[in-house]
Amino acid sequence: MSTTEPRRERKVVTVLFCDLVGFTSQAESLDPEDVEAILRPYHARVRAELERHGGTVEKFIGDAVMALFGAPVAHEDDPERAVRAALAIRDFAVADGLELRVGITTGEVLVSLGARPAEGEGMASGDVVNTAARLQSGAPVNGVLVDDTTYRVTRAAVEFDEPQTIEAKGKPEPIRVRRALEVRSRPGMDVAHEARAELVGREREVDVLRDALGRVRQSRTSQLLTLVGVPGIGKSRLVYELSQIVEAGPELITWRQGRCLAYGDGITLWALGEIVKAQAGIHEQDPPAEASGKVRATVEEAIADEADARWVESHLLSLVGLASESELGGNRRSEAFSAWRRFFEAMADQRPLVLVVEDLHWADESLLDFVDELVDWVTDVPLLVVGTARPELLERRPGWGGGKLNATTLALASLSDDDTALLLAGLLGTPVLVAESQAALLERAGGNPLYAEQFAELFLEQGSVEALSLPETLQGIISARLDGLPSKEKDSCETPRSSEKSSGPGRSAASRSKRPRPCTRSRGRRLYASSAEPRSREKRSPRSRTHSSATSPTDRSRVATVPRSIGRLHSGSSRWGARRITRRCSPTTGVQRSRSRKPPAWRRPTSPSTSGSRHAQRAIAPSR
């Protein structure tokens, strides 16, 4: 019987070790059935909390547990998920009268993708696993210790104690650690954006936002505006710029903002619930009776009719989690949608209303349906609905916003080298940079503002571009997007280092030249930083293209193409790239028709040997 070697990958993961304090000595005086009665509910609760945050339980050893975040599938915020899970486990353990210690480390391991932890097979191996166990042993009672790498990634979301060092068995040097105290806010609450530099290269996009807001205010109509782009391309920054336009205007405008969550409980309509809570002034510490009273007062202020107010109130209570019935199905979903629309319509009737829903690519189908219907049903009131999403949304909903006269989708592309250089100058605080350093930073940033910020910060810390490593904050983004690719496309982007080592130094030069070049970290940065098709530095494509439904019958044809690379870097994309989404306006009726079509055959790669190359993504026109 032939056996296949399990597939292995090098991954940057976060390892969590958790162990009960003093339970071994306590178990000596207990009957085995009593020990099992304590551990079984504890293990079940710990597993549920870890899996709720996206972790994978590798093993339970007595009263200890080891979990991985980032394997077998990586997420962009695995270290933050691990720390949030550890603090949640600590809180419920203390409430149940238990004491524990937790250690968390982040680093590179070798992951066996086909491992079965339930059958005792190990999934990850590497020094970072041993280090996590050492941190757990050195943690204080009911303490959560993290290493420096985990701290750097999570310091914006978690409150930490002062740094300290601990002696770890088998380690030649003390390990620098910090104790995690508490999370700064719940997931989805950190919607505020911090502008670290002047906005560059987005003048046209800001004009689109300003025009959409002006159209809503002057025409008293609803409008849907969706910002689409890869991670870090500047969607949240444009939302921030729109908020500054609202603040600077003379008219009082209501601004409400919510974010869709990628994991957790009760996240189906989380963004809408947070919007309603903000409007009602509900705080996390408010008891249910007080929160319900705030919802009632908010509804009564917006809706004069008492019967309508009670009807809307009942459905808003379900939306914010204050009613027993929260499931949407059949007629209840239709009725709930109507009540929510009535509430937002009443808000917009009082003064212009801007609703911002971020990260629509993580939204549940119910939320997408509601947002899509909201601008169709709500009329004669100034309502602007702004959504931000990654290209995955267009993969799920190719016709998103299609066929609507009041919908606009704005696709964000990479910054030019000149704009990126201006951004780097603002971040570094110097208008002049050594040519070699600037070229290296431009190459690594790839026109992505977030990448430029992270590499600029790393450059300030190191003082040189030599050996400029990939920042931890970007490793998760790249790993998550690689794991989201189909297996064939993922294999074409990476070659496991383990196979390189196994081939040995004695292989011939010919075999080395034929072997696919590994997708190094610099290539990964190049691949994922760019949101536009490959192009030379001398000739740059337009920064963005807009397809808008706000057309007049005199516009015979308005066609826009989503850049190919938008669809190239997420799950389900083809080698050629995203489908074209075409909007055509009828010359007689002015009504738009939407259709999605694949590119013609001559625009697709013709040879499998070149389809994975960087230049194969570029469309090649036929000879004439």
C-alpha positions, 0 to 999 in steps of 0.5 A, a space after each residue: 500500500 502506497 502512502 503519500 507524504 503529507 503536504 507541508 508549508 512554512 507559515 507564520 502562525 501564533 501559538 497559544 499555550 494555556 494551563 490551569 494552575 495547581 490542578 495537578 496537585 488538586 487532582 491527586 486528592 480527587 476521584 477520576 470521575 471528579 477530575 473528568 467532571 471538572 475538565 470536560 466542561 472546561 475543555 469544551 468552553 476553551 475549545 469553543 472560545 478558541 474556535 470562535 476566534 478562528 483558532 485550531 486546537 491542536 492538542 489537550 494534555 491533561 489540563 493544558 491546551 495548545 492552539 494555533 492561529 494561522 494554520 491550516 488557514 491564515 487570517 490577517 489578524 491571527 495574533 490579535 485573535 489569539 490575544 482576544 481568545 486568551 483574555 476571554 478564556 481568562 475571564 470565564 476561568 476566573 469567574 468559575 473560580 479557576 486559575 490559569 496561565 497563558 503564553 502566546 508567541 508568533 513566528 515561523 513553523 512548519 505546518 503539516 496541512 493534512 494532520 489530524 489533531 483529533 487523532 493525536 497528530 501534530 500540526 506544527 513544529 518549530 521553536 516558536 511552539 517551545 517558546 510559547 510553552 516557556 512563556 506559559 510557565 513563566 506567566 503570573 497567575 491569571 496572566 497572559 504573556 506575549 512575545 515582542 512579535 505578538 506585541 508589535 502586531 496587537 498593541 493598537 488593539 490590546 492594552 499591555 503592561 510594561 515590558 519585562 524579561 523572563 528566564 526560559 529553560 533551554 534559551 541562552 538569553 532572557 525573553 522579552 515579554 509583555 503582559 496583556 491586560 485588556 482589549 481596547 474595544 470590542 471587534 467592529 468598534 474601532 471604526 475611527 481612522 487615524 490619518 498619519 500623512 497628507 492624502 496624495 493621489 486621490 483627488 479624483 476619488 475625493 471629488 466623487 465622494 463630494 459630488 455624491 454627498 452634494 447630489 444627496 443633499 440637493 436632490 433629496 434622494 438616496 445614493 449607494 457608493 461602494 469603494 472597492 480595493 485590495 487591503 491597504 489601498 485606501 478605502 478607510 482613508 477615503 471614508 475619513 476624508 468624506 467625514 471631514 467634508 461632512 464636518 466642514 460643511 455648514 449643514 448638520 448631517 447625521 453620520 453613522 458608521 458600522 463594520 462587518 466582522 469576519 468572526 464571532 457570535 451574532 455577527 450576521 447584522 452586526 454593522 446595522 446593530 452598531 449603527 442603531 446603538 450609536 444613534 440611541 446612545 447605547 453603551 456596552 455597560 448599559 443594562 438591558 432595561 436601560 438600553 431598551 428605554 434608549 431605543 424607545 426614546 430614539 424611535 419616538 423622536 424620529 417617528 410620530 405615529 405611535 403604532 409605527 413607532 412600536 412596530 419599528 421599536 420591536 424590530 430594532 430591539 431584535 437587531 441590537 440583541 435585546 429581544 428573544 427572536 433574532 432569526 430572520 426567515 420568511 415573512 419575518 425577514 421581509 417585515 424586519 427589513 421594512 421596519 429598519 427601512 422605516 427607521 432610517 427613512 425617518 432619520 434621513 427625513 429629519 436631516 441628511 443621513 450618511 450610513 457607512 458600512 465597512 468591510 462588506 466582503 465579510 457581510 452576511 447575505 442578509 445584510 447585503 440584501 438589506 443594503 442593496 434594497 435600502 436605496 431602492 425603497 427609500 426615496 425623497 429623503 437625503 440618504 447616502 449609503 457608503 460601503 467599503 469592500 474588497 474585490 471578493 464582494 464582486 466575486 460573490 455579487 457580480 451585479 452589485 449595484 447594477 441596474 440602479 440609477 443611484 449606485 456608483 462603484 469606485 475601484 481604487 488602483 495603486 498610487 503612482 511612483 510620484 504619489 508614493 514618493 510624496 507619501 513616503 516623504 510625509 511619513 519620513 518627515 523629509 522631502 529628500 531621500 537617498 536615491 537608493 533608499 527611495 527606490 527600495 521603498 517604492 519597490 516594496 510599497 508597490 503603490 499601496 499606501 498601507 505598505 508604504 506606511 509600514 515600510 516607512 515605519 520600519 525604515 525609521 526604526 532600522 535606519 537603512 533599507 538593507 535587510 528590510 524585512 516584511 513587517 509583521 502587520 503585512 505578513 498576515 495580509 499576504 498569508 491570508 490572501 495566499 491561502 485564499 487562492 485556489 491550490 494551483 495558483 497558490 502552488 505557482 506562487 510558492 515553493 516550500 523551502 523544505 523541498 529545496 533543502 531535500 533536493 540537496 546542493 548537488 543538483 545540476 545547474 540545469 535542474 535548478 534553472 528549470 525549477 520554479 523560482 520560489 515566491 520570496 517575500 519581496 515577490 509576495 510584497 510585489 504581488 499583493 501590494 499592487 491593485 492594478 495590472 502590471 505596468 512599467 514605471 514610465 507608463 502608469 494606468 489611470 488611478 481609478 475607474 468609476 462605473 456610475 449608475 447616475 447617468 442621464 438618457 443623453 449618455 448613450 453608453 457608459 462602460 467601465 472595466 474593473 482592473 483585472 488584478 482586483 479579481 486576481 488576488 482573491 479566492 475564485 479568481 481566474 488566471 486572466 483576472 476579474 470578469 468585466 462588469 459592464 454598465 450600458 445605458 439604453 439610448 431610449 429609456 435611460 435604464 441601465 443594463 448590467 452584464 458580466 462577460 469573460 474576456 475573449 480568447 485572444 486575451 487569455 494566456 494560451 500556454 500553461 507554462 506562462 499563465 503563472 508568470 507576472 507578464 501573463 496577466 497583461 492583455 496581449 492584443 492581436 496583431 493587425 
